[in-house]
Amino acid sequence: MCAENTQPVRCPSCEGYGWISDVFGDEGECDWCQGIGYVCRDEQGTDHPIPVDQLGAMMETLEALESERLRELGYTGQAKKPWEQAIRQQRGKPLDGKD
């Protein structure tokens, strides 16, 4: 777990993705969270990397935070048929086999 009086939060640098792209187009693991996507925030608001040896104990909490992040992005965990997908409906060709 995070140290006492800290809580896991989404990494402010990579916003939970675990990687970042720079202005030169280079991509790599986020330096703040070490590719985890989350950090431990203390009472003063200072972020600390999650120690790798503590990941196992935090996995359930991190999975819940990741599910919440994905829901915010619109992921429901359910596959949609092509004709139900909003992007295909916007394009006017829903691929329902009826055109």
C-alpha positions as CSV (number, residue, x, y, z in Angstrom):
1,M,0.0,0.0,0.0
2,C,1.0,3.6,-0.2
3,A,2.7,5.0,2.9
4,E,0.6,6.0,5.9
5,N,-1.4,9.2,5.3
6,T,-1.2,8.9,1.5
7,Q,-3.7,7.7,-1.1
8,P,-3.3,6.4,-4.6
9,V,-4.4,8.9,-7.3
10,R,-4.2,9.2,-11.1
11,C,-0.7,10.4,-12.1
12,P,-1.0,14.1,-13.0
13,S,1.8,13.8,-15.6
14,C,0.4,11.1,-17.8
15,E,-3.3,11.2,-16.6
16,G,-3.3,7.5,-15.8
17,Y,-1.9,6.3,-19.2
18,G,1.5,5.3,-17.8
19,W,3.3,6.8,-20.8
20,I,3.8,10.2,-22.3
21,S,4.7,11.8,-25.7
22,D,6.9,14.8,-25.9
23,V,6.8,17.7,-28.3
24,F,9.3,15.8,-30.5
25,G,7.0,12.8,-31.0
26,D,9.0,10.6,-28.7
27,E,7.0,8.3,-26.5
28,G,8.1,6.6,-23.3
29,E,7.2,5.5,-19.8
30,C,6.1,8.3,-17.5
31,D,8.9,9.3,-15.2
32,W,6.5,10.3,-12.4
33,C,4.6,7.1,-12.0
34,Q,7.2,4.7,-13.6
35,G,4.5,3.5,-16.1
36,I,1.9,2.5,-13.5
37,G,-0.4,5.4,-14.2
38,Y,-1.0,6.1,-10.5
39,V,1.0,7.7,-7.7
40,C,0.7,8.0,-3.9
41,R,-0.4,11.5,-2.8
42,D,0.4,12.6,0.8
43,E,-1.5,15.1,3.0
44,Q,0.5,18.0,1.7
45,G,-0.5,17.2,-1.9
46,T,3.0,15.9,-2.9
47,D,3.0,12.9,-5.2
48,H,5.3,9.9,-4.8
49,P,5.9,6.9,-7.0
50,I,4.3,3.7,-5.9
51,P,7.0,1.3,-4.7
52,V,7.1,-1.6,-7.1
53,D,7.2,-4.1,-4.3
54,Q,3.9,-2.8,-3.1
55,L,2.0,-3.2,-6.3
56,G,0.7,-6.6,-5.5
57,A,-1.0,-5.4,-2.3
58,M,-2.5,-2.4,-4.2
59,M,-3.7,-4.2,-7.3
60,E,-7.4,-4.3,-6.3
61,T,-7.4,-0.6,-5.6
62,L,-5.5,0.3,-8.7
63,E,-7.8,-1.9,-10.8
64,A,-10.8,0.0,-9.4
65,L,-9.2,3.4,-10.2
66,E,-8.4,2.2,-13.7
67,S,-12.0,1.0,-14.2
68,E,-13.2,4.4,-13.1
69,R,-10.8,6.2,-15.5
70,L,-12.0,4.0,-18.4
71,R,-15.6,4.7,-17.6
72,E,-14.8,8.5,-17.8
73,L,-13.4,7.9,-21.3
74,G,-16.7,6.2,-22.3
75,Y,-15.6,2.5,-22.0
76,T,-18.5,0.3,-20.7
77,G,-16.8,-3.1,-21.0
78,Q,-19.4,-4.1,-23.5
79,A,-18.8,-4.6,-27.2
80,K,-21.1,-2.7,-29.5
81,K,-22.2,-4.0,-32.9
82,P,-20.9,-1.8,-35.7
83,W,-24.4,-0.3,-36.4
84,E,-24.7,0.7,-32.7
85,Q,-21.4,2.6,-32.7
86,A,-21.8,6.4,-32.5
87,I,-18.9,7.1,-34.8
88,R,-20.3,4.9,-37.6
89,Q,-23.7,6.5,-37.2
90,Q,-22.2,10.0,-37.5
91,R,-20.6,8.9,-40.7
92,G,-23.9,7.9,-42.1
93,K,-22.9,4.3,-42.9
94,P,-23.7,2.1,-39.9
95,L,-22.4,-1.1,-41.6
96,D,-25.5,-3.1,-40.6
97,G,-25.6,-4.9,-43.9
98,K,-28.7,-3.1,-44.9
99,D,-27.2,-0.6,-47.4
